Amino acid sequence: MAGGILAFAANNHVTPLDLMFFYTPTKAFEMLDKYGDAGRAIYLKIELTADIIYPIIYMLFYGLLISWLFQRAFKSDSKIQKWNVVPVGAWFFDLLENVGFVSLLAIYPSKPVLMAWLTMLFGLLKWGFAFLSIGLVLVGLVKAAMNGFRKQV
């Protein structure tokens, strides 16, 4: 959604930085330039509204889904039950990444390289926790299916 809005506002095809896995500060500043004034304004609004709510929703969804699946996949005293908090890592680093984007957008046209690197690092960690969450869902799904989706005690 944000990509489409940004592309429309910037009058070209652009990708939001928060959907990229890795980028250098040079690439980040190049993208911010491409967005144009309208695109940067829209991106800032998205970061301050939808991109605050969306990570909370996916954190809760994945955390509850992992909890539900793991209750059916593993015994209640298994240490793997505690892995249901992994989506909190994705949310936390997504939040830090968003703070970085808001900062970069707010001080544009300044180009603080360290802030761009930190923002990219937070995004990389966000994606790592997100993929780990998906992996946990898949593990829980397979193991729960093997147990007939019956709650383990």
N, C-alpha and C positions, 0 to 999 in steps of 0.2 A: 504494500500500500504506500509506504513512505517513498519507495523508489519511483512509483508512478507519479505521485504528486510532485516530487522533486524534479523528475524529468520534464513534466509539464511546465513547472515554474521556470526551470532553467532553459526551456525550449530546446532540449537535446536529451540524449539518453545518458543518464548519470546514475551511478550506484551510490546509495548511502554508505558512508564509511562504516557504519556499525554492522553492515552485512558482509564486509570483507574480513577474511581471516588474518591477513597480514598486509601491511603497507608501511612504507617508509614515511618519515615526515615530509619529504619532498612530494611524494604521491598525495599525502593528506592535504597539503597546502594547494597542490594542483587541483584536487577535487573541490576544495572550498572555493577556489577561484572560478571553476567551471559552473558552480551552482548559481553564481550571480547574486545580486542583492535579493531578488525575490526568493530564490531557492534557499539561500542562507536564512532568510526570515522564516520561511516555512519549516525548514529543518529544525530551527531553534524552537518553534512552537511545538513541533512533533516531539522533540526531546523533552520538553517541559510538560507534556500532557500524556499522549498515548504511550510514549516509551517509558513512562513511570508506571503506568497501569499494567501494560502487557507483561513485563517481567514478573510482576507479582502473581498474575494469573498463571503463567506457565510454571512458576516455582510451586505454587499450590497444587496445580494439576499433576506435575511429575512427582512431587513429594507424596501426595495422597495415592497416586497410582502405584508407585514403588512400594509404599506401605501395604496397600491392599494385596498386591501380587506377592510380596515377600511373606505375608502372613499365611499365604497358601503354598508358598514354595519352600519355606524353611521353618524349622522349629522356633518357637517363641524365644528360647534362650540363646539362639544363634547370634553371634556378633554381627553377622551380615545385616541383621534387622536395622542396625544403626546407620546403614548406608542410605537410608531414606532422606537424610539431610543433604545429600550431594547437590540437589537442585538449589539449595540456599547459596552454595558457592557460585552457581551460574547467576543467580539474582544479584548477589553482592558485587561481583565483578562487572555485571551489566550496569549496575547503578554507578560504579566508579567510572566506567567507560562513558556513561551518559554525562556525568559531571565534567569529564574531560572534553567531550564534544561541546557542551554548553559553554565551557570556558573558551575553547578555541573559536567558537562562533561569536561569542560576546566581545572578544578582543581583536577580531579580524579588523584590519589587515595585518596586525602583528602576527609573527610566525615563530612562536616559541618551540624550538626543536625538542627540548626535554619533555614538555607537556604532550607533544604529538607522540613521542615514543612511549610515554606512560599510558596514554590513552589507547594506543595500539596494543601494549602489553596487557592492559585490563581486558580488552576485547579478546585477545588470544586466550586468556585464562577463562573468560566467559564461555567461549566456544569449547574449551577443554572440558569444563564442568557440564556443559549442555550435552556434549557427545557422550560423556561418562553417564549422565542421567539416562540417555536413550539406551545405552548399553545395559544399564541396570534393569530398565524396563524389559528389554529383550531376554535377559537372563531370568528375571522373575517370571516372565510369560512362559518360557520353555519349561522351567522347573515347576511352576504352578500347574501347567497342563499335564506334566508327568504325574502330578499328584491328584489329578482330576479336579483341580481348583477347590479342593477341600482345605479348610483351615487347619494348619498344623499346630499341635500343642506341645 
